[in-house]
Amino acid sequence: MSVFKTEWTADDADRWTIHDLLACVFGVLAFFLVTVGLAGSILLQPWGFVCLALSMVFTWLTFKVIDPKLRTLSAAFEKKQAGYLEDMERHNRWEGDDAG
Protein backbone atom coordinates (compact mmCIF):
# COMPACT_ATOMS: atom_id res chain seq x y z
CA MET A 1 0.00 0.00 0.00
CA SER A 2 1.43 3.34 -1.09
CA VAL A 3 1.30 6.33 1.23
CA PHE A 4 0.73 8.58 -1.79
CA LYS A 5 -2.15 6.59 -3.33
CA THR A 6 -3.84 8.65 -6.05
CA GLU A 7 -6.65 6.38 -7.25
CA TRP A 8 -9.60 5.92 -4.90
CA THR A 9 -13.11 4.61 -5.29
CA ALA A 10 -15.84 6.43 -3.41
CA ASP A 11 -16.38 3.47 -1.07
CA ASP A 12 -12.67 3.07 -0.33
CA ALA A 13 -12.23 6.80 0.24
CA ASP A 14 -15.12 6.83 2.71
CA ARG A 15 -13.38 4.31 4.98
CA TRP A 16 -10.84 5.26 7.62
CA THR A 17 -7.35 4.24 6.47
CA ILE A 18 -3.74 4.79 7.41
CA HIS A 19 -3.83 7.79 5.04
CA ASP A 20 -6.23 9.59 7.37
CA LEU A 21 -4.02 8.89 10.36
CA LEU A 22 -0.92 10.11 8.52
CA ALA A 23 -2.70 13.28 7.43
CA CYS A 24 -3.69 13.94 11.06
CA VAL A 25 -0.16 13.39 12.33
CA PHE A 26 1.42 15.47 9.56
CA GLY A 27 -1.12 18.25 10.10
CA VAL A 28 -0.50 18.42 13.84
CA LEU A 29 3.26 18.44 13.29
CA ALA A 30 2.90 21.23 10.72
CA PHE A 31 0.87 23.41 13.10
CA PHE A 32 3.22 22.77 15.99
CA LEU A 33 6.30 23.53 13.91
CA VAL A 34 4.74 26.74 12.56
CA THR A 35 4.10 27.91 16.10
CA VAL A 36 7.55 27.03 17.39
CA GLY A 37 9.24 28.17 14.19
CA LEU A 38 7.52 31.53 14.21
CA ALA A 39 8.60 32.15 17.79
CA GLY A 40 12.16 31.16 16.98
CA SER A 41 12.22 33.21 13.79
CA ILE A 42 11.02 36.32 15.59
CA LEU A 43 13.94 35.84 17.98
CA LEU A 44 16.24 35.30 14.94
CA GLN A 45 17.20 31.83 16.08
CA PRO A 46 18.39 29.41 13.38
CA TRP A 47 16.26 26.57 14.77
CA GLY A 48 13.18 28.76 14.23
CA PHE A 49 13.85 28.96 10.51
CA VAL A 50 14.51 25.22 10.40
CA CYS A 51 11.17 24.60 12.12
CA LEU A 52 9.39 26.84 9.62
CA ALA A 53 10.99 24.94 6.73
CA LEU A 54 9.97 21.62 8.29
CA SER A 55 6.42 22.91 8.79
CA MET A 56 6.23 23.60 5.05
CA VAL A 57 7.35 20.03 4.36
CA PHE A 58 4.76 18.57 6.72
CA THR A 59 2.04 20.80 5.26
CA TRP A 60 2.91 19.56 1.78
CA LEU A 61 2.87 15.96 3.02
CA THR A 62 -0.55 16.47 4.60
CA PHE A 63 -2.05 17.67 1.32
CA LYS A 64 -0.19 15.08 -0.76
CA VAL A 65 -1.53 12.22 1.38
CA ILE A 66 -5.16 13.28 1.88
CA ASP A 67 -6.05 15.42 -1.16
CA PRO A 68 -6.73 12.55 -3.64
CA LYS A 69 -9.05 10.93 -1.12
CA LEU A 70 -10.91 14.19 -0.48
CA ARG A 71 -11.25 14.89 -4.20
CA THR A 72 -12.82 11.47 -4.73
CA LEU A 73 -15.27 12.01 -1.87
CA SER A 74 -16.13 15.46 -3.18
CA ALA A 75 -16.83 14.14 -6.69
CA ALA A 76 -19.06 11.39 -5.28
CA PHE A 77 -20.94 13.93 -3.18
CA GLU A 78 -21.43 16.25 -6.17
CA LYS A 79 -22.84 13.37 -8.19
CA LYS A 80 -25.20 12.40 -5.36
CA GLN A 81 -26.23 16.04 -4.87
CA ALA A 82 -26.97 16.47 -8.59
CA GLY A 83 -29.24 13.43 -8.46
CA TYR A 84 -30.98 14.75 -5.37
CA LEU A 85 -31.53 18.18 -6.95
CA GLU A 86 -32.88 16.54 -10.09
CA ASP A 87 -35.33 14.47 -8.03
CA MET A 88 -36.43 17.57 -6.11
CA GLU A 89 -36.96 19.47 -9.36
CA ARG A 90 -39.07 16.62 -10.77
CA HIS A 91 -41.07 16.47 -7.55
CA ASN A 92 -41.66 20.24 -7.49
CA ARG A 93 -42.77 20.32 -11.14
CA TRP A 94 -45.22 17.49 -10.49
CA GLU A 95 -46.74 19.35 -7.52
CA GLY A 96 -46.91 22.57 -9.51
CA ASP A 97 -48.74 20.89 -12.44
CA ASP A 98 -51.20 19.18 -10.09
CA ALA A 99 -52.08 22.35 -8.15
CA GLY A 100 -52.89 24.45 -11.29
Salt bridges, closest charged atoms under 4 A:
ASP12 OD1 - ARG15 NH1 2.97
ASP20 OD2 - LYS69 NZ 2.51
ASP67 OD2 - ARG71 NE 2.70
GLU86 OE2 - ARG90 NH2 3.21
ASP87 OD1 - ARG90 NH2 2.89
GLU89 OE2 - ARG93 NE 3.56
GLU95 OE2 - HIS91 NE2 2.82
